[in-house]
Amino acid sequence: MSDNKDQFRPEDHEHDHFLLTSVVGSYPKPKWLNRAKELYEDDEADFDEDNWQEAKDDAARVITNEHERAGLDTVVDGEMRRTEMVEFFAHRIDGYEFNGPVKVWGHNYFDKPSVVSEVEYDESWLVDEYKFTASATNRPVKVPITGPYTLASWAFNEAYEDDAELAYALADLVNEEIEKLVDAGARYIQIDEPALATTPDDHAIVGEALERIVADIPEDVRIGLHVCYGDYSRIYPEILEFPVDEFDLELANGDYEQLDVFKDPEFTADLALGVTDVHVAEVESVEQIEENIKKGLEIVPPEQLVVSPDCGLKLLPREVAYGKMENMVQAARNVEADLDAGNIDIERETPTPADD
């Protein structure tokens, strides 16, 4: 791991301290984009592939700009071109096929795929998306990509001996994709592994998959790992051995009940702390988010702290998602100013070194 966070510091950043602000990935889609998709899928509508591409491009520009207006240091297009996080990639990987929608929670469904033959890399999954977003902004672009463990766990495995073998095969494909993204200019890649904390006995599989993913990736490329929900005590401190620069963790939703898990042994990576709850359709006040950010300083010093929402924002009303991001950025800047002024007393218990 290297200290590669400062490359994302804006040139005109006004504080000595820098708390990198970002989003996890997904964002509410404009309602007209959903309508455009309906038209595209309607054989009787006069709405062809070019129209559909233009609609997605427009939505990506709008949301990238929305992230800029909120003040985020690194932006994403809100995953405007993507469907569900496994389904999108499975459609692009040879070896997957689809069986129909499966209910996952509430009234939400996703098309759960099966792996029916050896997975193979065909054409790039995200390079065009990245290039378009980078062309629409002057800010650094973060690229979220669903990790191989989740791609394996959330599919029916009909081709490999076990999910570990499938995950390793998928990790090699993710490595290929990241190499192409890096060649295209990407410097901030986030691996999404929501399945990890729900099946913690498999953290060794995720670790091996990550080793394959980052093989030959330059040190100036920031690699994050996003994990949401689950019992973190069952994967910590083992995850500190993963070859990533930052861990992006959902903690606001549980009112930081699991914060103490990460205090001992010492948290040696960067912490991207979830400071707004994406499950609540209300905008937290700037003051509340400031208090949440300070909770991160109980685990890591300011130079290791990154600020983000708990998870993807796509299920929120769009104005709520924007309000959360705007207040989050303002809160981060306020905490930076307080740190500069020495107004925040950072007292952390002396933890056991992580390698003990």
Protein Blocks (a to p, Z undefined) as FASTA:
>chain_A
ZZfklmmpcfklcbfbdcddddfkiacddfklmmmmmmmmmmkbccdfklmmmmmmmmmm
mmmmmmmmnopabdcehlmmbccfklmmmmmpghiacebjcdfbhjbccdddddfbdcdd
fbdfklmmmmmmmmmpcbdcddddddfklmmmmpccfkbfblmlmmmmmmmmmmmmmmmm
mmnopabdcdddfklmmmmmlmmmmmmmmmmmmgopafklccddddeedjfklmccklmm
pccfbdcddfklnoommmmmmmpccdfbdcdddfbdfkbccdcdfklmmmmmmmmmmmpc
fklpccddfbdcklpcfklmmmmmmmmmmmmmmmmmmmmnopaccdddddddfkZZ
